[in-house]
Amino acid sequence: MDQTAFPDERLELVFTCCHPALATDLQVALTLRTLGGLSTGEIARAFLVAEPTMAQRLVRAKRKIKLAGIPFRIPADHLLPDRLAAVLAVVYLIFNAGYGGRGELAGEALRLAGALAELMPDEPEVHALLALILLHDSRRDARRRDGQLVLLADQDRSLWDREQAARGRAALDRALALLGGGAPGSYVLQAAIASLHADDEPRDWRQIATLYGELARLTRSPVVELNRAIAVAEVDGPAAGLELVEQLALDDFHYLHSTRAELLRRLGRTVEARDAYGRALEIVHDDAERELLRRRAAELSS
């Protein structure tokens, strides 16, 4: 049997936990809970479900592992592709948790992504994930000012790590070269969007909206549709973006309501914008994001 030479012990554990006998979402959730250091609540928010629902899923996954006698052993080389989708999701969600304020997790995800690129150098989505993390993380020092969250449009670009962004673009170029003109996967599309956001102003919002459209068709994700609506608003105006937002069933997702609030504000519909900010404040979990929403809501009254 093949013996895989893992460049990183933690990555080895992630592959071991992402057993294909479980549904992919359960592989991801269980690995995040066991190895990623994420709480059940954090995992639930990542999957846009209630915390008790996620807790039940984790219990069922553990029960299935026990009853089925699923072996937790290091997978051989030829089995790695079957586990790759879950591993990519685990690494990216660990990064997202870190990007939200837990810096040690962001560093862990970046290290895991680099080790994954070393382990599977011919996989476009692996290099795309590394690119995506590098590009997002290159803006880390500009995301907060005096302890407060700063939106991308308001960030001090002199604080961006241009060298790291260049490494991210190089990883994206590697992913595109490996595709050889084939259809891009979700991480290639996300990395391409992140690369455009890292450009100097003005950003190419039309291209960003097009890429989000491709990503939405691929993933069928309402969160992706929300991001597409934001880009469409920059291209065709806030009314066009709001029309798309109003079609999304994401009532428990605070970014939907903060986006609605911003678009309503731009349309001069102040009362509705204030209500939308109020709904976002009811359900937001992160303290820094809560303070940002409060500031934006207060600006409506000034």
N, C-alpha and C positions, 0 to 999 in steps of 0.2 A: 504493500500500500504506500502511496505517496506520503511523504512527510513534509509538511509545510514549514518553511523557515520564516517565522514571524519576526519582523524587525522591532516589535514592541510588545511587551507582555500584556499591557492593557488591551491593545488591539486584538491580541490572541483571545482574550477573555470575551471581548465583544462578539467575535465570530463564533466562539463556542456557545454563547447564550442565544444567538440568533438562529435557533434551530428551525428548519423549514417544516417540521411537523406542526408548528403553531402558525396561525394566520400572521401575516406580516405586521399588522398593527399591534398584535399581542407580543410578537418578538420584540418590537421596538419598545413598547411600554414596559415590559418586564426587564429588559436590559437597562433602560433608563433608571428604573427603580433600583435594580440590583447593583449596577456598576457606575451609573452616571451621577449618583448622588442627588438626584432630583426627588422631590417629595411627590406624593400622590397628587396633591393639588396642582403642582407645576406641570406634571404630566397630563392631568385632565385638561388644563388650560391649553396645552399644546395641541391636544386632540379636539378641542372645542366641545368637551362634554362635562357634565357635572362631576364633582369629586367622588360622590358615592358610586356613580356609574363606573368610573375608572377603578375604584377600589374593588368592585365586584368583578370586573374583567381580570384584574391581577390575581384575585383569588381563584377564578376559574382556570386561568392559565397555569398557575402552580398546581392545581388539582389535576389538570390534564397531564402535566409532566410526571406527576407521581403515579397516576393510574396507568399511564401508557408505558411507564418505564423508559422515558426518553433519555438516552445516554448523553451526558454532557462531556464531550471529548473534543479535542482539537480536530477540526475538519482537515481532510487531505486537500491537496491543491485542486483536484478536479471538482471538489464540492464547493469551493469558494464562490463561484458565480451565483449559485443558488441562494446564497446568503447575502449577496452584495447589496441588494435594495434595502434590506433592513439595516445593515451596517451603515450605509450612507445616511439613512434617516436618523439613526442613533447619534452619529457624530454631529450632524447638522443641528439636531435639537439640543444637544449638549452645548453647542456653540450659542444657539439662541438664548438659552438660559444664562450663559455667561455674558452675552451682549447686553442683556437686560440689567446687568449690574454685578453679577458674580464673576469677577475677572478671572478667578482661578479656573473656572469651567471653560472660559473662552480660550485660555492658554492650553488647557487639556485637549480641547477639540482641535485646535490648530496642530498640536503635536500628533494627534491621532490621524488627522487628514494627511499630514506629511508622511507618516509611516505607511498609511494605506496606499499612497502614490508609489512608495518604494516597493511595496508588496505586489501591487497589481499595476505595473507601469503601462500596460497596453489598454487600459479601460478609460474611455473618454470621460465618463461620468465621475470617475475618481479624481482626475485632474481638474474637472470642472468644480467639484466640491471644494477642493483645495483653493482654487481661484476665488470662489465665492467667499470663503472664510477670510482669505487674505485681503480681498477688496473691502469687505465690510469692516474688518478689524483695523484696516489702515486709517479709518476715521475715528477710532476709539477716543483719542485724546481731545477731540473737538466736540464730542457728544454731551459733555457736561461743562458748565461754567458756574463757578461758585456753588457747586453741589447741585445745580439745577440742570434738567435735561434741555438740550438745545436741538431744535429741528434741523434737518439737513440744510434747508435753504438759508438758515441763519448761522451756520457754523463758520468758524474762522478757518479758512482753508489752509492757512499757513501752518496749522497744527496737524494737518493730514500727513501721514507717513508715505511720502511719494515713492520711496524705495520699495516699501512693502506692496503698494499698489502696482508697481511695475512687475514685481514677482507674481502678483495675482494675474495680471494680463498675460504674462509669459505662460502661466499654467493654463489659462484659457486658450491661448494659441496652441498649446500642446494638445488640449482636448479637441479642438477643431481640426487639427492636423490628423489626429487619430480617426476622426469621423470620416474623413476623406469624402466629404460631400453628402454623407448620409444624414438621415433625419436626427436632429439634436434631441437629447433627453432633457428632463426637467432641470437638472443642475447646470447643463450647458446654457440653457435659456436664462436661468436665474443669474448665472455668472456674467452673461452678456449684458443683462440689465444693470447689474452692479457696476460693470465697467463703464457703462454710459453715465451712470450717476456719479462716477468718480471723475468724469471729464470736467474741464473748466467750463464755466457758463458761457453761452447758454446751453443748457442740456437739450438733447434731441428728443423731445417729448413724443414726437410722432413715432419715432423708431421704438421708444420705450413702450408706447401703447401697442404697437404691432407685436412686439415680443411678448408682452403680457397676453395678447390675444392668442398667440400660439401656445403659450404655457397654459392658458385656461382651457383650450381645446384638448390639451394633452392630459391635464390633471383633473378637470371637472371640479376644481376647487372654488368655492365661493370667496375664499380669502384672496385668491389670485384675481378673481373678477373685481373685487374691491380695489385692488391695486391698479387694475386696468382702468377702472372708473376714475381714479385720481389722475392718471396720465391723460385720459380722454378729456378731463376737465381743463388740463393745461393746454390741450390742442384746440378743442372746440368750445370751451367755455364751461362755467360751473353748472349751467342748466343741463348740458349734455351729460356731465359726470353725475349729477344728482339723479337724473333719470335712470341711470344704470344702478346706482346705489340703492334706490328705492325698490328694486326688484330682488334684492338679496335677503335671504332668510338667515340673518346673523344677529338676532336681537340680543343675544347674550355676549356679543363680541364688542368690547368697548371701542375698538378702532372704527367699527361701522358708524357708531354714533358721533365720534369725534370728527370723522370725515364728513358726515352729514352736516354737522355744526359748522365746519369751515366753509363748505359749499353754500349753505344757507346764508352765512355771514356775507360771503362775496356777492350773493344775490340781493342783499339788503333786507332779508327776512329775519330780523334780529330776534324777535320773540321766539320763533321756531328754533333758531340757532341756540338760544339760551336753554331751551328745553332739551335739545339734543345733547348739549354739554352736560346738563343735569343727569340725563340717563347714562352717559358715559361715566360720570363720576360715581354713580351708584354701583357700577360693576367692575371698575378698574381695581387691580390688585397691587400694582407697583406704586410705591410712595412717590417716586420721582415723576412718574407719569401722571399721578393724581395731582401733584403740584402744578405741572405744566397745564393740565386741563383747567385747573382753577384760575391760573393766570390768563389763559385764553378766554375763559368765560367772563372774567372781570373786565377784560378789554372791551367787551360788548356794552358795558355799562358806563364806560369812561367817555 
